[in-house]
């Protein structure tokens, strides 16, 4: 019997979430996979795409390797591929909350999320900035950390979904310290790296060039890193981002800490866009996600690639097993 129970949310119903779920081969994964979403939607999309996957009710024992369990969460309104409807915004959030609470209770070992459309949720009058922040609120965690994975590259972020104008004001010694401590701990516990080396980007071009291009490195980043080193964290920097993201500099790095979203993620997505994974550190649960959007123009077309979903499932299983091994003292 597989030792990891993984719950997969189906995401925005008008997007490619149901498409990539229909491409899952349950036999490929040594884990129990369960989907949460509207049963009829998932079945209809799979049939329209020619998938032979068979959805069965949650708790019903699969009798073939093409069956996968579904926790039914009903849509508010019927949905067509590519056509957003704000009436279903609450449905999307219900998927996330139900999945998160199922992981908090121990019913599932990890959750994997298909993409959502922030715009349509906000258009429905719900303040929503993203999965990361929403799940952190449910878990009552003040500081989640976004970590992106592609091939051997891991990139964590000090700030996430902020306008560029607000990034510098959000960089503080406290913010850097909190993120590095979570990153260091979870690289050890979830990724089984005993003494991870974290390399840190500066904020400004040339890492400030000794204050000529900005003083954040001198006044904030360097003092924070010095204190963290003194506490035993293995890290280097700050480095200019344009030289840190080179093969020679990354060879011995277990993770890179970027100061803001578009400093680190363009490089990571260039390295492995179709296989990139987003995972949220600092939560009491494991959450991984595809690292792409809802791709409304591809929904229902049979052109959406499921690679990122498969990589996210693999990462969820890996993290769950590492935590299980830690808990058992293995």
C-alpha positions, 0 to 999 in steps of 0.5 A: 500500500502506498505510504503517501496520500496526496490530495490534488485540487482541480483549480479554476474550472474554466482553465487547464486544471481539469485537462492536466488532471485527465492526463494523470496515470495513477500507476506512475506514482507510488502514492494514493492520489485523490482529486477534489473538484466537481465530479461531473466537470472532471468526467466530462473534460476527460471524456472530451479530451479522449482520456480513459481515466475513470473517476470514482467516489472518494473511499471507493477502492480502485480496481484498475490502474486507470481509476482515481478517487474524487472528493466531489465539490459541486460547481456553483454554475456549469462551466465551459473551457476558457470561459470564466465565471465569477459565480465559481470563485467561491468554489475555487476557494472551497477546494483549497480550504477543504484540501488544506484542512484535510492535510491539517487533520492528517487525512492527507500527507500533502496537497497539490494545487492546479492553477487558479485565476486571481483576477476572477476571484477578486472580480467576485469581490473576494480579496485574494493575492494567491495560493501562498497567502490564502493557505497561510491564513488558513494555517494561521502562519504569519510568514510562508515562503515561496520556493520554486524548483526546476531541475537542480535549481531551487529559488526562494523569495523574500517578497512574493506578489508585490508591485516592484515599487513596493519591494525595497520597502519590504526588504528588512533584516527581519524579513530576510531572517524569517525567510532564511530560517524557514528555508534552511529548516525545510531544506533539511527536513523536507528535502533531506539536505543536512547542511544546505548552502544558500546563496543570496542575491542583492537587491540592487544592480551589482549588489549595490556596488558598495552603496553607489547603486543603493544602500540596502545591501550595506544597511539591511542585507549584509547585517542580516546575513552576518547574524544568520551565519553567526547562528549557524546557517550556511549561506553566501552573499549578497551577490549580484543576481546577474552573476549568481545565476551562472553555472559556476556560481550555482554548482555548490548551491542548494538554494538561491534566495532572491529578493523579489519575484521577477529577480529569480523566477525568470531564470528558473522558468528558463531552466525548466518551465514545463517541469517547474514546481512551486512549493510553500515552505513554512506551513504545517502542511506540504503544498506543491503546485504547478508553476503555470497559469490557467492557460484559458486559451488551451483549456479543452484543446488537448494541448496543455502539457501536464509535466509540471503537475507530474513534477509537483506530485513527485515533489509532494511525495518526496517531501511527505516521505522525508517528513515521515522518515524524520518523524520515525527517526529513520 
